[in-house]
Amino acid sequence: MRTRLLVCFFLLFGSAVHAQQWAFELWHDGKVVLVTGDTLKGLVKYDLQQDIIQYNAQRGSIEAYSARKVLFFEIFDTTVGYYRQFYALPYNTSSGYRTAVFFELLAEGKMTLLTRESLEYRTYSSPYYYGSYSRQVLVYRFYLLEENGNIVEFVGKKAELMNLMGKRAEAVEKYIKENKLKVEDRDDLAKIVTYYNSFFKT
C-alpha cells in the first residue's frame, strides 16, 4: 500500500510540474515604450533573469530589447487575469555596477513597491515517504523606490514594514488583521502598501 501511494504521489507531482507554465514562458498582449520614444504594440514575452524582452508584431519577425533600450512595458497576463507594468530603472547590481534593470511595479505613491521574480529550487519534506524532494518555485524579491531615486531591497519582516509606515502603522496593522493579509505574499503586500498610500492621496 505504501509503495502504491508513493507511486501515485510521484505521478501526480510529476504531472503538476510538467503542466506548470510560468508567465515569463508565454506571449502576452502588451505594449513596449522604447527610450527612443517609439511605442510598440503586439505580443510581448519577458525574461527578468536576463533583463530582456521579446516583441512580436505578428508580422513574422521577433525583436529582442535589453532593459537599456526600454523605458516601460505592460502586458495583460492571462495567468492572473490582470495588467502588469514593468519599468527599466537604474540599479546597483551585485557585481558592483549600475545598469538598467526591469522591475515590476506593484504599488506607487508615498511608498513605491517594486518586485523581481526568479525561479529557484526549494526542498520540501513529503508525508508519503521518508526523505525530501526538490521542485522549482517562483520567488519574488521586493524593493522600495526611495525619493532620491535609489532602489533598496526590502528583506524585512512585518515589524520593519510597520516601522517604515510611522504613525500610519496602527491603521495599517488593523487593515492587515481584518483582511488576513501576509507581508510575505506578493499580492497581499501590494494591497498593504496601496492601503498605506491611500492616506496620502490629495
VENJOJO-V414514 format. One record per residue. N is the residue number from 0. RES is the residue in one letter. SS is DSSP state (helix for helix, strand for strand, loop for the rest). D_CENTER is the distance of its C-alpha to the mean C-alpha in Angstrom with 1 decimal. Layout:
# VENJOJO-V414514
n | res | ss | d_center
N | RES | SS | D_CENTER
N | RES | SS | D_CENTER
This chain:
# VENJOJO-V414514
n | res | ss | d_center
0 | M | loop | 41.4
1 | R | helix | 38.9
2 | T | helix | 38.8
3 | R | helix | 38.2
4 | L | helix | 35.3
5 | L | helix | 33.8
6 | V | helix | 34.1
7 | C | helix | 32.6
8 | F | helix | 29.6
9 | F | helix | 28.9
10 | L | helix | 29.6
11 | L | helix | 27.2
12 | F | helix | 24.5
13 | G | helix | 25.1
14 | S | helix | 24.9
15 | A | helix | 21.6
16 | V | helix | 20.1
17 | H | helix | 21.8
18 | A | helix | 20.7
19 | Q | loop | 17.0
20 | Q | loop | 15.2
21 | W | loop | 11.6
22 | A | helix | 10.3
23 | F | helix | 10.6
24 | E | helix | 14.1
25 | L | loop | 15.2
26 | W | loop | 16.7
27 | H | strand | 15.7
28 | D | strand | 18.0
29 | G | strand | 16.9
30 | K | strand | 18.3
31 | V | strand | 18.1
32 | V | strand | 19.9
33 | L | strand | 21.4
34 | V | loop | 22.9
35 | T | loop | 26.2
36 | G | loop | 25.6
37 | D | loop | 25.6
38 | T | strand | 23.4
39 | L | strand | 22.7
40 | K | strand | 22.2
41 | G | strand | 21.7
42 | L | strand | 19.5
43 | V | strand | 16.3
44 | K | strand | 14.5
45 | Y | strand | 11.8
46 | D | strand | 11.5
47 | L | loop | 9.3
48 | Q | loop | 11.5
49 | Q | loop | 14.5
50 | D | loop | 13.2
51 | I | strand | 15.2
52 | I | strand | 15.2
53 | Q | strand | 18.1
54 | Y | strand | 20.0
55 | N | strand | 22.6
56 | A | loop | 25.1
57 | Q | loop | 26.7
58 | R | loop | 29.7
59 | G | loop | 29.4
60 | S | loop | 27.9
61 | I | strand | 24.4
62 | E | strand | 23.4
63 | A | strand | 20.8
64 | Y | strand | 19.6
65 | S | strand | 18.2
66 | A | helix | 16.1
67 | R | helix | 19.6
68 | K | helix | 20.9
69 | V | strand | 18.2
70 | L | strand | 17.8
71 | F | strand | 15.2
72 | F | strand | 14.1
73 | E | strand | 13.3
74 | I | strand | 13.1
75 | F | strand | 14.1
76 | D | strand | 12.0
77 | T | loop | 14.9
78 | T | loop | 13.1
79 | V | loop | 11.9
80 | G | loop | 14.6
81 | Y | strand | 13.3
82 | Y | strand | 12.6
83 | R | strand | 9.4
84 | Q | strand | 10.2
85 | F | strand | 9.6
86 | Y | strand | 12.2
87 | A | strand | 14.0
88 | L | strand | 15.0
89 | P | strand | 17.5
90 | Y | strand | 16.4
91 | N | strand | 18.6
92 | T | loop | 17.6
93 | S | loop | 18.8
94 | S | loop | 21.7
95 | G | loop | 22.9
96 | Y | loop | 22.7
97 | R | strand | 20.9
98 | T | strand | 19.2
99 | A | strand | 16.9
100 | V | strand | 13.2
101 | F | strand | 10.4
102 | F | strand | 7.9
103 | E | strand | 6.0
104 | L | strand | 8.4
105 | L | strand | 8.2
106 | A | strand | 11.8
107 | E | loop | 14.7
108 | G | loop | 18.2
109 | K | loop | 20.1
110 | M | loop | 16.9
111 | T | strand | 14.0
112 | L | strand | 10.5
113 | L | strand | 7.8
114 | T | strand | 4.7
115 | R | strand | 4.6
116 | E | strand | 4.5
117 | S | strand | 8.2
118 | L | strand | 11.0
119 | E | strand | 13.5
120 | Y | strand | 16.8
121 | R | strand | 17.6
122 | T | strand | 21.2
123 | Y | strand | 22.4
124 | S | strand | 25.9
125 | S | loop | 27.6
126 | P | loop | 30.1
127 | Y | loop | 31.9
128 | Y | loop | 33.2
129 | Y | loop | 33.7
130 | G | loop | 30.9
131 | S | strand | 27.2
132 | Y | strand | 24.9
133 | S | strand | 21.7
134 | R | strand | 18.8
135 | Q | strand | 15.6
136 | V | strand | 12.5
137 | L | strand | 8.7
138 | V | strand | 7.8
139 | Y | strand | 5.2
140 | R | strand | 7.2
141 | F | strand | 7.9
142 | Y | strand | 10.4
143 | L | strand | 13.2
144 | L | strand | 15.0
145 | E | loop | 18.6
146 | E | loop | 21.5
147 | N | loop | 22.9
148 | G | loop | 19.9
149 | N | loop | 18.9
150 | I | strand | 15.3
151 | V | strand | 15.4
152 | E | strand | 13.1
153 | F | strand | 13.3
154 | V | loop | 14.4
155 | G | loop | 16.9
156 | K | loop | 17.8
157 | K | helix | 18.8
158 | A | helix | 22.1
159 | E | helix | 20.6
160 | L | helix | 18.4
161 | M | helix | 21.6
162 | N | helix | 23.5
163 | L | helix | 21.4
164 | M | loop | 22.1
165 | G | helix | 25.8
166 | K | helix | 28.3
167 | R | helix | 25.7
168 | A | helix | 24.5
169 | E | helix | 27.1
170 | A | helix | 26.1
171 | V | helix | 22.4
172 | E | helix | 23.5
173 | K | helix | 25.6
174 | Y | helix | 22.8
175 | I | helix | 20.6
176 | K | helix | 23.6
177 | E | helix | 24.8
178 | N | helix | 21.5
179 | K | loop | 20.9
180 | L | loop | 17.4
181 | K | loop | 15.6
182 | V | loop | 14.0
183 | E | loop | 12.2
184 | D | loop | 10.5
185 | R | helix | 7.2
186 | D | helix | 9.3
187 | D | helix | 12.3
188 | L | helix | 11.3
189 | A | helix | 10.6
190 | K | helix | 14.0
191 | I | helix | 15.6
192 | V | helix | 14.9
193 | T | helix | 15.9
194 | Y | helix | 19.0
195 | Y | helix | 19.9
196 | N | helix | 19.6
197 | S | helix | 22.0
198 | F | helix | 24.8
199 | F | helix | 24.9
200 | K | loop | 25.0
201 | T | loop | 28.4
